[in-house]
Amino acid sequence: MLLATLPALGLGRAQAAETPATAFAAVRPDYRISFPHDHGSHPEYRVEWWYVTGWLRSAGHPDRGFQITFFRARPRLTAGNPSRFNPEHVIIAHAAIADSRHGRLLHVQRAARQGFGLAGSETGNTRVWLDQWQLVRDGPRYRSVIAAPEMGLNLVMTPGQPPLLQGVQGYSRKGPGAESASHYYSIPHLRVAGELRAGGNVQAVTGEAWLDHEWSSSYLEPDAAGWDWMGINLADGGAVMAFRIRDRRGCTLWTGGAWRDAAGRTRNFRPEEVQLVPLRRWRSPRTGADYPVAFTVTAGPVEFSLEPLMDDQENDTRATTGAVYWEGAMRAYRQGREIGRGYLELTGYLRPLAI
């Protein structure tokens, strides 16, 4: 679900005063997601992301978490500029490995304006890239490559279930106002195989992941500060997503989510059916942000607790998005027994998001 602060890169005050504002498409309740078209980019909307999180296994090593996120952002003030260097779209990519033996995230980030073949996103099917970094849908499978000096991922991810539409037919409300919404679907239980490179070593890995694809032009209410989001692959084959949007006083402004059981039956939750109660907090020694890193979760008939792989899973992406957030590998428990694994995302804890 990640949507960080996305600056209008390259636009100073003088240029902004002379440049007309870009018109963005509105998220509509009557829009019906269709495939394969909606696997691809939606350049008429202001912001979009493909977000993959999961757990990896390898011989002789404790299980690790991973995150791969590609953003496409359309700055507000670009209309009417004929220059080929005009940043009509910006591509941003984040990747991270959560390794309990390391004790904190190993993370990398990049950003570039779309164009000249160096960065871009295609319509009609998933293909988003930034130099050698890429996420591509090839038939039913996804392939992703992250190549950086600090770490590398080369993964093939194969769906075992159909997409899960979030909200009402993919129209996901994020607040009381109908315009505060996104078009949103998830693909839980992706089977993962490939290679991970870290610390100079290359290891074969397998695992399971969750993919979110979301696009919007007006995401949060003016009083919203950030959100808590989770996507959990349940061990019985089910999947659950839950979130809460927080206001600037720290209170819950809106909640939502969806559940698909092991038999494939789905249910979208009304706001009053979702409760996320923090159990424990962790303060970052680097930024001072204070995050709730463990929760009890009630989402309709589904109840469980969440515990992190490790407390320090803060991701500082101020170099590309301006935001600091917590993105963590989690285990889900019921009555002391592990029932699933997934990821938790916490935004707006250092300062309110300015989206």
DARA-V656743 format. One record per residue. PSI is psi in whole degrees, -180 to 180 (* if undefined). Layout:
# DARA-V656743
((PSI) (PSI))
This chain:
# DARA-V656743
((3) (128) (100) (-176) (120) (105) (153) (82) (133) (6) (111) (180) (-45) (-44) (-40) (-36) (-26) (-12) (129) (151) (145) (139) (129) (150) (147) (143) (128) (141) (-25) (0) (134) (117) (135) (146) (146) (-5) (-45) (2) (-23) (-173) (156) (77) (-15) (-12) (158) (-39) (150) (149) (150) (123) (116) (128) (151) (-174) (142) (143) (145) (157) (132) (18) (141) (152) (143) (155) (159) (153) (134) (123) (131) (130) (144) (120) (137) (110) (154) (-29) (75) (-10) (143) (-1) (114) (-5) (141) (-19) (1) (124) (76) (-33) (148) (133) (128) (139) (136) (145) (147) (151) (130) (111) (116) (-25) (-24) (-33) (-12) (169) (141) (111) (152) (158) (151) (159) (146) (151) (146) (138) (169) (19) (-1) (-28) (145) (180) (139) (150) (160) (-25) (162) (115) (108) (137) (158) (100) (-123) (-15) (137) (156) (120) (135) (117) (98) (-134) (-12) (156) (140) (134) (138) (127) (120) (105) (156) (-34) (-30) (164) (149) (135) (98) (145) (129) (121) (122) (140) (-3) (158) (164) (147) (111) (129) (146) (-148) (104) (36) (0) (107) (112) (143) (10) (179) (-34) (134) (-25) (-16) (88) (171) (162) (132) (129) (159) (155) (96) (170) (47) (129) (130) (139) (147) (-146) (146) (134) (125) (143) (27) (-1) (143) (127) (141) (137) (153) (169) (-159) (144) (174) (132) (132) (137) (125) (140) (147) (164) (-17) (96) (-48) (151) (153) (-29) (0) (142) (-29) (-165) (165) (125) (147) (143) (120) (124) (114) (147) (-24) (3) (-10) (177) (145) (135) (138) (147) (159) (136) (131) (145) (-179) (-4) (-2) (3) (160) (124) (-37) (149) (162) (-179) (-180) (155) (134) (125) (178) (-23) (-2) (2) (138) (154) (127) (137) (141) (156) (-37) (-7) (-6) (127) (128) (113) (116) (140) (-31) (149) (159) (134) (129) (129) (-12) (-44) (-18) (-1) (140) (110) (141) (114) (1) (143) (156) (139) (129) (120) (94) (-125) (-2) (127) (137) (170) (155) (133) (139) (153) (-39) (156) (-39) (89) (38) (139) (112) (105) (33) (-21) (-20) (-37) (-14) (3) (152) (130) (168) (126) (104) (143) (133) (150) (139) (135) (147) (120) (43) (0) (133) (127) (-1) (171) (151) (-148) (151) (135) (134) (118) (157) (18) (-25) (-45) (156) (143) (141) (87) (*))
